[in-house]
Amino acid sequence: MNFVKNAWYVAAESGELGDGLLARTICGEPVVLYRMAAGQPAALEDRCCHRQLPLSLGALVGDRVQCGYHGLQFDASGACVSVPGQPRVPPGAAIRAFPVVERYRYIWIWTGDPAAADDSLIPDYHWNDDPGWISNTGYFHVDGNHQLLVDNLLDLSHVQFVHATTLGADGVTDAPLDTQRDGDQVRIDRWIMDKPPPPMFASAGDFAGTVDRWQLITWTAPTHVVIDAGCADAGSGARNGDRSRGITVHSNHTITPETAKSCHYFWHHARNFRLDDNTLTKILATAAGNAFGEDVVILAAQQRSIDTAPDSWSSIDINADAGVLQARRVVDGLLAAETGAAPVSV
């Protein structure tokens, strides 16, 4: 499968890079990640140019990665700078180096044309390190194509069924959607009016009665999803901008393709209320992790079903897929611009 390469993806959480080497496959590319002595992250092709052993099986020596097979050393530019037993490095001894940026407690990587790696294109996930918000974070390895997870996050009608005990509540599937596309972004707004709060919000907001609930999704190509979600007392004006009698969370997700049948799923769930309530933080972290874990199970089963479907099989679309279809058209356009590839198929 083709991947959009000219894009920023999350390669790791900042805390994953310590004193050693981290191996990760990103957009089909084997990558080794590490920190240099001064703290800057670096990313190299995880393959020695001598006999192709993964460099992640070697060692970090100062700011250099040393191959665990014959001891060749590579600097952060990918150049081989030392070969044991000889004073001269062979011409052309180098591997690929990837542009990386550390921001919002994430290590972002660019797998496309290095000359196009503009860090102003990194999407806004400021909630993850904003002092005005408490952010719970997590990671899942998903045994499913990355587009299936994007589809899942853009069509929240599933929460009524998959997440019945955490995020779900009656009225979600019947609430109308407002779907808009602006360039490489798709926005999907849903308001569920005058309904009981879902379990997670009921425990966090202490609502006495019914609520007006919102799910305001912004997708930025190719795989970044921000969900402004919350509840307020029914009829208190939240839909008109007054959230003073409610609570807001930002459920933020960024997906990094691994292979055609797997992906890395980084999420963080942020709130700006009851910031000193550590018990609530733990409750919401567990609830969010459990809910997103339910999606991971669904996606793996979905991928297995796709893999065994006959060639003649075709799926249908429903009204809730409006945002999904818009996003896929954007991705198709990006792939065509980069490679002339055919439309997305998973």
MIKE-114351 format. One record per residue: residue in one letter; x, y, z of N, C-alpha, C in turn. Coordinates in steps of 0.2 Angstrom, whole numbers, plus 5000, padded with zeros to 4 digits. Example, Ala and Ser with C-alpha at 12.3 -4.5 7.8 and 13.67 -1.06 7.14 Angstrom:
BEGIN
a506649725039506249785039506649845039s506449895035506849955036506450005039
This chain:
BEGIN
m500449945000500050005000500450065000n500250114997500650184997500450225003f500950255005500850305011500950375009v500650425012500750495011501450505014k501950525011502650525014502850595016n502550645012502750715013502250745019a502350715025501950735031502350725037w502150755042502350745049501950695052y502350635055502050585059502350585066v501950565071502250555077502650485077a503350485078503750425079503750395085a503650435091503750415097503550465102e503350455108503250495114503950525116s504050585118504650605120504950565125g504550535130504850495135505150425133e504950405127505250345125505950345123l506250405122506950415120507350425126g507750385128508150385134508850385132d509250335135509950325133510150275128g509650245125509750195120509450205114l509350155110509050155103508350125103l507950165099507250135098507050125091a506850065090506750035083505950045082r505850075076505150085074505050085067t504550045064504350045057503850105056i504050145051503550205050503450215042c502850205040502750205033503150155029g503150095032503550045029504350055029e504550105032505250115033505550095040p506050055040506350045047506750105049v506650125055506950185058507250165065v507750195066508050195073508050265076l507850275082507750345085508150345091y508450405092508850415098508950485100r509250495106509450565108510150575108m510350635106511050645106511250675113a511850685114512050705121511750775124a511650815119511350885121510550875121g510250825120509550815120509150815114q509450835108509050835102508950765099p508350755097508150685094508450675087a508550615085508850605079508550535076a508450525070508150465067508550445061l508750385060509150355055508750295052e508950285046508750215043509050165047d508650115049508850065053509150005049r509650015046509949965042510749995040c511149955042511849965041512049965033c512450005031512550005024513049955022h513349925027513849865026513549805024r513249775029512849705028512149705031q511849765031511149775032510849755039l511249745044511049725050510649785053p510049785056509749835059510249875064l510249935064510749975068510449975075s509749965076509449965083509749905087l510049855084510349805088511049825090g511249885088511949905090511949945097a512349995097512350035103512450115101l512250155106512350225105513050245108v513450275104514150295107514250365106g514150405111514050475111513450495107d513650535101513050555097513050505090r513450455091513450405085513150345087v512850315081512550245082513050195079q513250145083513750095081513350035079c513550005073513249945071513449885076g513049845077513249785082513549725078y513649735072513949675068514749685067h514849745064515649755063515849825065g515449855069515649915073515649985069l515449985063515350045059514950095063q515150165063514850215067514550265062f513950285063513550335059513350395064d513450455061513250515064512550535063a512250585065511550605065511350625057s511850635053511750655046511650585042g511850535045511850465042512450445039a512950495039513650475036514050425041c514350375037514750335041515450375042v515550375049516150415051516750375054s516650315054517150265057517050195055v517650165053517550095051518150055055p518050015060518549985063519049945059g519749955060520249915057520449955051q520250015049520450045043520350125044p520850165042520850235043520350275038r520150245033519750275028519050245027v518550285027517850265026517750265019p517450205016517350195009516850255006p516950275000516550324997515850294997g515350344998514650324998514450295004a514850285009514550245015514150295019a513450285018513050325022512350295022i511950315026511250285027510750355027r510150335026509650395026509550425033a509550485034509350525040508650555039f508250555044507550585043507550645047p507150705044507050755048506650745054v506750765060506350755066506350825070v505750825074505650885078505350865084e505550885090505150875096504650925098r504050915099503550965100502950925103y502650965108502050935111502150865115r502750855117502950795120502950735115y502950745109503050695104503650705100i503950655097504450655092504150655085w504150705081503850705074504350685069i504250645064504650625059504350645052w504750655047504550665040504950615036t504550575033504750515029504850535021g504650595019504650615012505250655010d505150695006505750735003505950785009p506550775011506850815016506750895015a506850915009506850985007506151015008a505650975009504950995010504750995017a505250975022505050965029504951025033d504451065032504351125035503951115042d504351135048504051115054503451155056s503251205052502651245053502051205051l502151145048501551105046501451055051i501751055056501651005062500951025065p500450985065499751005068499851025075d499351065077499351085084499051035089y499451015093499250975099499551005105h499451065106499751105112499451075118w498851045118498551025124498950975128n499450945125499850885128500350915132d500550985131501051015136500851085138d500151095138499951165140499851165147p500151205151499951205158499251215160g498851245156498151255158497751195157w498051135155497651075154498051015157i497650965159497950905161497850855156s498450825154498350775148498550705150n498150655149498250585150498550565143t499050525142499250505136499350425136g499350405130499450325129499550315122y499750245121499950225114499750155114f499450135107499250065106499650055099h499849985099500049965092499349925089v499149945083498549925081498749875075d498349815075498449765070497949785064g497949845062497549865056497749925052n497549925046497849985042497650055045h498050095045497950165048497350195046q497150185039496550225037495950195041l495950135043495350105046495250145053l495850165056495750205062495550275061v495850305056495550365054494850365053d494550315049493850315048493450305055n493750265059493450255066493350325070l493850365069493850425073493450485070l493350475063492950525060492150505060d492050445062491350425062491150395069l490950445073490850435080490150405082s489750385077489150355078489250285081h489850255081490050195084490050195091v490150255094490250255102489550225105q489050235102488350215105488350135106f488850105102488850025102489449995105v490050025102490649995104490850025111h490650085113490850115120490250125124a489850075124489150085128489250105135t489850075138489950085146490450145147t490650175142491150235143490950295140l490950295133490850355129490150355127g489850305126489150295123488650325127a488050345124487450365127486950365121d486350365123485750365118485750435114g485550425108485450485104486050505100v486550475100487150495096487050475089t486750415087486650405080486150445077d485650465080485150505077485250585077a485750605080485950675080486250695073p486050745070486250765063486950785063l487350775057488050795056488050855052d488550895053488750955049489450935047t489550925040490250905038490450955033q491050985034491351035030492051015028r492251035022492951025020493251085018d493851095021494251165020494951145018g495151135011495851115009495951045012d496451035016496650975018496450955025q495850995027495550975033494850965032v494550915036493850905037493550915044r493050945044492750965051492050925051i491950895056491250855057490950875064d490450915064490150935070489450895072r489350875078488750835080488550865087w487950885088487650905094487150855096i487150835102486650785105486250825110m485650845109485350895113484850855118d484850875125484450865130484350785131k484950755132485050685133485450665139p485350605142485750595148486550595146p486950615151487650615149487950545149p488450535145488750465144489150455151p489350395153489650375159490250415161m490650425156491350465158491150535160f490750565156490550635158490150645164a489750595165489250595171489750595177s490250555177490650555183491150615184a491350645178491750705179491350765180g490750775178490450835178489850845183d489650785186489150785191488550825189f488250805183487650835181487050805184a486650855186485950835189485450805185g485450825178484950805174485250795167t484850805162485050795155485550845153v485850835147486450885145486350895137d486650945135486750955128487550935127r487650895122488250865121488550875114w489250885114489550905107490050855106q490150845100490750805097490950845091l491450885091491750935086492450905084i492450875078493050835075493350885070t494050885071494450915065494950865063w494950845057495450805054495850845050t496550835051497050865047497450815043a497450815037497850765033498550755035p498750695035498350635033498050595038t498250605045498050555050497950595057h497850655057497850685064497150715065v496850695071496150705073496150735080v495850795080495650825087494950825088i494750805093493950805095493850845101d493550905100493250945105492650915108a492650885114492050855116491850875123g491150875124490950895131490250895132c490050915138489350915140489150975144a488551005143488351055148487651045149d487451075155486751065157486251085151a485751045150485351055144485051125144g485051155138484751225138485151285141s485751265143486151325146486551365141g486551345134486851395129487451365127a487651305128488351285125488351285118r487851275114487851275107487951345104n487751395108487851465106488551495109g488951445112489551475114489651475122d489151465126489251475133489251405136r489951385138490051325141490151325148s489951375151490051395159489751345163r489251305161488851255165489051185162g489651175160489851115157490551105158i490751045155491451025155491651015148t492351025146492651015140493250965140v493250925136493950885135494150885128h494750885127495050875120495350805119s494950765115495150695114495550695107n496250695108496650705103497050645100h497150635094497350565091497750585085t498350545085498750555079499050485077i498950465071499050395069499650395064t500050345065500650335061500650275057p500650275051500650205047501350165049e501250105050501850055051501850015044t501449975043501449935037500749945034a500549905029499949905026499349875030k499549835035499049805040499249825047s499549875049499649895055499849965056c499749995062499950065063500050085070h500350135072500550165078499950215080y499650205086499150245088499350285095f499450355094499650395099499050435101w498850435108498250475110498350515116h498050575117498050605123497350635124h497150635130496550655132496550715138a496350775136496550835140495950865142r495950895149495450935152495650995155n495251045155495451105158495051125165f494751075168494351085174494651035179r494551055186494751015191495450985190l495951035189496651015187496950985193d496850995199497150975205496850905207d496350885204496050825206496350755203n496850735207497250675205496850615204t496350605208495850545208495450545201l495250605199494850615193495350605187t495950625187496450615182496550535181k496650495186496650425186496050395183i495450415185494850385183494750405175l494950465173494850475166495350445162a495950435164496550405161496350335159t496050295165495850225164495250225159a494750265160494150265155494350275148a494750325147494950345140495350285137g495850255141496250205139495850145137n495350125141494850065140494450075134a494250145133493750155127494150145121f494750175121495150175114495450105113g495550065119495749995118495149955115e494549975116493949935113494049945105d494250005103494250025096494849975093v495349965097495949925094495749855093v495349825097495049765096494649755090i494149805089493749815083494149815077l494649855077495049875071495449805069a495649775074496049715072495549655069a494949655072494449605069494249625062q494149695061494049725054494549705049q495149715051495749705046495749625044r495649585049495649515048495049495043s494449525044493949515040494049535033i494349595032494549625025495049575022d495549545026496049505023495749445020t495149415023494849355020494249365015a494149435014493549445010493749425002p493249394999493349374992493449444988d493849434982493949494978493349524975s492749494975492149514972491749564978w492049554984491649594989491749664989s491149704990491149774990490749794996s490949854999490649875005490149935003i489749955007489250005006489450065011d489150125009489250185013488650205016i488650235022488050265025488050335026n487550365029487550445030488150465034a488250425040488750435045489550445042d489550415035490250415032490450475028a490050525029490150585025490850615026g491050625033491750645034492250595032v492150535033492650485031492750485023l492250495019492350495012492650565010q492550615013492950675012493650675013a493850645019494550635021494850585016r494550535014494850485009494950525003r494550565000494650604994495250644995v495350675001495950725002496550675001v496550625005497150575005497350554998d496750534994496850514987497250564983g497050634984497350684980498050694982l498250684989498950694991499350634988l499050574988499450514985499550524978a499050554974499150564967499650614966a499650664970500150714969500850694970e500950644975501650624977501850564972t501450524970501650464967501250444961g500650474960500250454954499850394956a499750384963499450314965498750314964a498450254964497750244964497450264971p496750274971496350294977496550244982v496450264989496550224995496150164994s496350104996496050044996496350005002v495849985007496049945013495649885014
